[in-house]
């Protein structure tokens, strides 16, 4: 499943440069994750980097976007060739 950023976000920007898929961008008041680009860092890291660097734990799995590890790996390959 893709990750999402909750309203707990303090708009610090720590997550944006850590995303290997450039799925994170600044929204109006908080950062947002493009679920079409989010692979939970499958294919590049052992853990989700946004979650690892978020100082307020605002990066959480999006339960509305269920994807298998295989699906996430395939998405990563599509994004990175």
Backbone as a printed PyTorch tensor [residue, N CA C, xyz], in Angstrom:
tensor([[[  0.8340,  -1.1820,   0.0000],
         [  0.0000,   0.0000,   0.0000],
         [  0.8730,   1.2370,   0.0000]],

        [[  0.3950,   2.2680,  -0.5820],
         [  1.1140,   3.5360,  -0.5880],
         [  1.0600,   4.1450,   0.8140]],

        [[  1.9470,   5.0610,   1.0440],
         [  1.9070,   5.8280,   2.2850],
         [  1.1260,   7.1040,   2.0460]],

        [[  0.6750,   7.7170,   3.1210],
         [  0.0400,   9.0210,   3.0560],
         [  0.5740,   9.8510,   4.2060]],

        [[  0.3810,  11.1480,   4.1060],
         [  0.8230,  12.0670,   5.1530],
         [ -0.4200,  12.6330,   5.8160]],

        [[ -0.4560,  12.5160,   7.1190],
         [ -1.6350,  12.9540,   7.8780],
         [ -1.5620,  14.4440,   8.2160]],

        [[ -2.6360,  14.9300,   8.7910],
         [ -2.7250,  16.3280,   9.2180],
         [ -1.7240,  16.6610,  10.3410]],

        [[ -1.0930,  15.6310,  10.8950],
         [ -0.0720,  15.8540,  11.9240],
         [  1.1940,  16.4760,  11.3440]],

        [[  1.3130,  16.4930,  10.0240],
         [  2.4840,  17.0350,   9.3320],
         [  2.7510,  18.4700,   9.7910]],

        [[  4.0180,  18.7430,  10.0920],
         [  4.4050,  20.0930,  10.5130],
         [  5.0600,  20.8670,   9.3630]],

        [[  4.9840,  20.3160,   8.1580],
         [  5.4590,  20.9910,   6.9540],
         [  6.9610,  21.2820,   7.0180]],

        [[  7.7170,  20.3590,   7.6120],
         [  9.1570,  20.5840,   7.7730],
         [  9.9540,  20.2640,   6.5050]],

        [[  9.4070,  19.3930,   5.6500],
         [ 10.0800,  19.0620,   4.4020],
         [ 11.1330,  17.9820,   4.4920]],

        [[ 11.2930,  17.3540,   5.6360],
         [ 12.3210,  16.3230,   5.7940],
         [ 12.0960,  15.1310,   4.8710]],

        [[ 10.8570,  14.8310,   4.5800],
         [ 10.5150,  13.6420,   3.8030],
         [ 10.7780,  13.7950,   2.3060]],

        [[ 10.5450,  14.9740,   1.7750],
         [ 10.5850,  15.1670,   0.3150],
         [ 11.8890,  14.7080,  -0.3340]],

        [[ 13.0520,  15.1300,   0.1400],
         [ 14.2870,  14.7020,  -0.5290],
         [ 14.6420,  13.2290,  -0.3040]],

        [[ 14.0100,  12.5880,   0.6610],
         [ 14.3100,  11.1880,   0.9630],
         [ 13.5790,  10.2090,   0.0490]],

        [[ 12.5310,  10.6500,  -0.6270],
         [ 11.7190,   9.7530,  -1.4420],
         [ 12.4520,   9.3860,  -2.7330]],

        [[ 12.7310,   8.1010,  -2.9480],
         [ 13.4570,   7.6880,  -4.1470],
         [ 12.6240,   7.8040,  -5.4230]],

        [[ 11.3150,   7.9770,  -5.2870],
         [ 10.4260,   8.0370,  -6.4490],
         [  9.8940,   9.4390,  -6.7240]],

        [[ 10.3470,  10.4090,  -5.9740],
         [  9.8690,  11.7840,  -6.0910],
         [  8.3440,  11.8430,  -6.0030]],

        [[  7.7970,  11.0680,  -5.0620],
         [  6.3500,  10.9910,  -4.8710],
         [  5.8360,  12.0320,  -3.8810]],

        [[  6.7260,  12.7150,  -3.1830],
         [  6.3210,  13.6630,  -2.1430],
         [  6.5160,  15.0880,  -2.6260]],

        [[  5.4960,  15.9020,  -2.4000],
         [  5.5820,  17.3090,  -2.7800],
         [  4.8420,  18.1580,  -1.7480]],

        [[  5.1260,  19.4450,  -1.7760],
         [  4.4690,  20.3650,  -0.8530],
         [  3.0410,  20.6010,  -1.3040]],

        [[  2.1020,  20.4200,  -0.3720],
         [  0.7070,  20.7510,  -0.6330],
         [  0.4280,  22.1460,  -0.1220]],

        [[ -0.8310,  22.4860,   0.0180],
         [ -1.1950,  23.8190,   0.5020],
         [ -0.7410,  24.0490,   1.9410]],

        [[ -0.9770,  23.0610,   2.8130],
         [ -0.6140,  23.2370,   4.2240],
         [  0.2720,  22.1200,   4.7500]],

        [[  0.2620,  20.9660,   4.0870],
         [  1.1100,  19.8340,   4.4840],
         [  1.6990,  19.2100,   3.2280]],

        [[  2.6840,  18.3640,   3.4080],
         [  3.2380,  17.6250,   2.2840],
         [  2.2740,  16.5090,   1.9030]],

        [[  2.3170,  16.1080,   0.6390],
         [  1.4300,  15.0690,   0.1340],
         [  2.2470,  14.0300,  -0.6240]],

        [[  1.6980,  12.8090,  -0.6740],
         [  2.3460,  11.7110,  -1.3860],
         [  1.4660,  11.3090,  -2.5490]],

        [[  2.0520,  11.2320,  -3.7370],
         [  1.3490,  10.7590,  -4.9310],
         [  1.3140,   9.2300,  -4.8600]],

        [[  0.1460,   8.6330,  -4.6530],
         [  0.0780,   7.1820,  -4.4900],
         [  0.4740,   6.4110,  -5.7450]],

        [[  0.4330,   7.0560,  -6.8940],
         [  0.8330,   6.3960,  -8.1390],
         [  2.3470,   6.2460,  -8.2280]],

        [[  3.0750,   7.0010,  -7.4130],
         [  4.5330,   6.9270,  -7.4000],
         [  5.0860,   6.2570,  -6.1480]],

        [[  4.2740,   6.1370,  -5.1070],
         [  4.7550,   5.5770,  -3.8390],
         [  4.8470,   4.0550,  -3.9230]],

        [[  6.0250,   3.5370,  -3.5930],
         [  6.2520,   2.0920,  -3.5600],
         [  6.6350,   1.6240,  -2.1610]],

        [[  6.4130,   2.4560,  -1.1530],
         [  6.8460,   2.1690,   0.2180],
         [  8.3550,   1.9490,   0.2680]],

        [[  9.0460,   2.4710,  -0.7200],
         [ 10.4960,   2.3370,  -0.8890],
         [ 10.9130,   0.9140,  -1.2670]],

        [[  9.9550,   0.0490,  -1.5930],
         [ 10.2850,  -1.2780,  -2.1160],
         [ 11.0620,  -1.0700,  -3.4120]],

        [[ 12.1800,  -1.7600,  -3.5270],
         [ 13.0340,  -1.6190,  -4.6960],
         [ 14.2360,  -0.7380,  -4.4600]],

        [[ 14.1910,   0.0650,  -3.3830],
         [ 15.3190,   0.9570,  -3.1360],
         [ 15.8380,   0.9320,  -1.7020]],

        [[ 14.9640,   0.6880,  -0.7300],
         [ 15.3580,   0.6950,   0.6840],
         [ 14.6330,  -0.4170,   1.4400]],

        [[ 15.1470,  -0.7400,   2.6040],
         [ 14.5340,  -1.7700,   3.4400],
         [ 13.3070,  -1.2660,   4.1980]],

        [[ 13.1750,   0.0490,   4.3370],
         [ 12.0280,   0.6280,   5.0320],
         [ 11.6260,   1.9170,   4.3450]],

        [[ 10.4070,   2.3420,   4.5760],
         [  9.9110,   3.5920,   3.9890],
         [ 10.6840,   4.7690,   4.5610]],

        [[ 11.3370,   5.5030,   3.7010],
         [ 12.1980,   6.5960,   4.1360],
         [ 11.4250,   7.7690,   4.7010]],

        [[ 10.2330,   8.0490,   4.1690],
         [  9.4470,   9.1580,   4.7200],
         [  9.1020,   8.8890,   6.1790]],

        [[  8.6970,   7.6690,   6.4540],
         [  8.3640,   7.2900,   7.8260],
         [  9.5920,   7.3730,   8.7270]],

        [[ 10.7330,   6.9530,   8.2010],
         [ 11.9650,   6.9320,   8.9880],
         [ 12.4310,   8.3270,   9.4000]],

        [[ 12.1960,   9.3330,   8.5520],
         [ 12.7140,  10.6670,   8.8550],
         [ 11.6730,  11.6280,   9.4320]],

        [[ 10.4070,  11.2600,   9.4220],
         [  9.3610,  12.1710,   9.8930],
         [  9.4580,  12.3690,  11.4080]],

        [[  9.6360,  13.6230,  11.8480],
         [  9.7920,  13.8680,  13.2870],
         [  8.4910,  13.7540,  14.0850]],

        [[  7.3380,  13.7160,  13.4140],
         [  6.0640,  13.6630,  14.1360],
         [  5.2200,  12.4420,  13.7470]],

        [[  5.8170,  11.4860,  13.0730],
         [  5.1180,  10.2530,  12.6690],
         [  3.8600,  10.5270,  11.8530]],

        [[  3.9470,  11.4730,  10.9140],
         [  2.8040,  11.8160,  10.0690],
         [  2.7310,  10.9540,   8.8070]],

        [[  3.7530,  10.1790,   8.5210],
         [  3.7650,   9.3120,   7.3380],
         [  3.3080,   7.9150,   7.7590]],

        [[  2.1480,   7.5250,   7.2380],
         [  1.5560,   6.2430,   7.6380],
         [  1.0690,   5.4860,   6.4040]],

        [[  0.9250,   4.1640,   6.5000],
         [  0.3690,   3.4050,   5.3850],
         [ -1.0680,   3.8440,   5.1030]],

        [[ -1.3950,   3.9370,   3.8200],
         [ -2.7450,   4.3200,   3.3980],
         [ -3.5640,   3.0510,   3.2050]],

        [[ -4.4240,   2.7560,   4.1490],
         [ -5.1920,   1.5080,   4.1120],
         [ -6.1640,   1.4460,   2.9270]],

        [[ -6.4130,   2.5650,   2.2680],
         [ -7.2740,   2.5750,   1.0900],
         [ -6.5390,   2.1330,  -0.1700]],

        [[ -5.2370,   1.9430,  -0.0700],
         [ -4.4240,   1.5810,  -1.2390],
         [ -3.6250,   0.3180,  -0.9590]],

        [[ -4.2730,  -0.8120,  -1.0040],
         [ -3.6420,  -2.1020,  -0.7370],
         [ -2.8750,  -2.5750,  -1.9770]],

        [[ -1.5870,  -2.8730,  -1.8210],
         [ -0.7530,  -3.3980,  -2.8970],
         [  0.1880,  -4.4420,  -2.3160]],

        [[  0.4120,  -5.4930,  -3.0680],
         [  1.3430,  -6.5330,  -2.6230],
         [  2.7800,  -6.0560,  -2.8340]],

        [[  3.7010,  -6.7320,  -2.1990],
         [  5.1200,  -6.4120,  -2.3880],
         [  5.5050,  -6.5530,  -3.8560]],

        [[  4.9470,  -7.5490,  -4.5240],
         [  5.2270,  -7.7620,  -5.9440],
         [  4.7050,  -6.5900,  -6.7800]],

        [[  3.5040,  -6.1060,  -6.4450],
         [  2.9470,  -4.9450,  -7.1460],
         [  3.8160,  -3.7100,  -6.9360]],

        [[  4.2820,  -3.5210,  -5.7110],
         [  5.1320,  -2.3740,  -5.3980],
         [  6.4600,  -2.4600,  -6.1430]],

        [[  7.0250,  -3.6640,  -6.2250],
         [  8.2800,  -3.8630,  -6.9600],
         [  8.0680,  -3.5730,  -8.4450]],

        [[  6.9650,  -4.0200,  -9.0140],
         [  6.6640,  -3.7690, -10.4160],
         [  6.4790,  -2.2720, -10.6710]],

        [[  5.8320,  -1.5750,  -9.7400],
         [  5.6430,  -0.1290,  -9.8690],
         [  7.0090,   0.5640,  -9.8530]],

        [[  7.8840,   0.1350,  -8.9420],
         [  9.2190,   0.7210,  -8.8690],
         [  9.9620,   0.5370, -10.1920]],

        [[  9.8730,  -0.6640, -10.7650],
         [ 10.5510,  -0.9240, -12.0430],
         [  9.9740,  -0.0610, -13.1540]],

        [[  8.6490,   0.1520, -13.1700],
         [  8.0420,   1.0320, -14.1760],
         [  8.5420,   2.4690, -14.0360]],

        [[  8.6920,   2.9070, -12.8020],
         [  9.1290,   4.2740, -12.5620],
         [ 10.6050,   4.5010, -12.8890]],

        [[ 11.4070,   3.4630, -12.7180],
         [ 12.8600,   3.6210, -12.8530],
         [ 13.4770,   2.8670, -14.0290]],

        [[ 12.6540,   2.1620, -14.7720],
         [ 13.1460,   1.4620, -15.9560],
         [ 13.9970,   0.3340, -15.7420]]])
